[in-house]
Amino acid sequence: MGKKSDTNAERMQLTHTWQLPVTATLGSGVRAKGILQEIRARVPVIVRKAIVLEGGTISLSLSDDLRDRFDSTVASIDRILEKVTELAVIPREVEDILAISTTERHKWLKDGRLPSTGTRTVKLRGRAKKITFHVFDPKVIEDILDRGSPEIWREDDKETAAENRRRAASKAKLTRSQKNREKQDAALQNANSDVSTPTGWDEFNADGFLK
């Protein structure tokens, strides 16, 4: 009886699946979850929890009595996935795709190596204050990934940091040298000012004894 009931339950379920292409996820599980969240945000609340992600597969399961809702949701997800490769990449996805730290993302965003396509403002659940963050073009992120740019940038940053340290050390050495010279000059001036002219010297010279 148990098996028969399970079979009947399975027959009453309507299921549809979609395999997310690598061109959409860029090999990132975080990106895949972001796509799931984007899909859920664009469908009715009643079906959001029925849409799940397993591996790189999105699936929708609803009971047979919600066939109309099922069909309309499938159509909605189809439309969303048609342009999923154009979906903007958000910060946590960028970090996962490129295997970079938050510090590196901020640094490379600031100096222009990691170009932003704009900002997005959202209100997080349970928070009164909205947050604004930069978003990125998936094609640009894919190009950066393919070129291996993060590794190159890290090496460039190391060389720049080393050169900055050398310059700072040289500047500090020059500053110390200048201060030492200034101290020596001041000491020499003080020594010269301590050599006083004997009393009556002018009169002695006026009398012609030094001529």
Summary of the structure (lengths in Angstrom):
residues: 211
radius of gyration: 36.8
end to end distance: 139.8
largest distance: 141.7
contacts: 490
relative contact order: 0.08
helix: 62%
strand: 15%
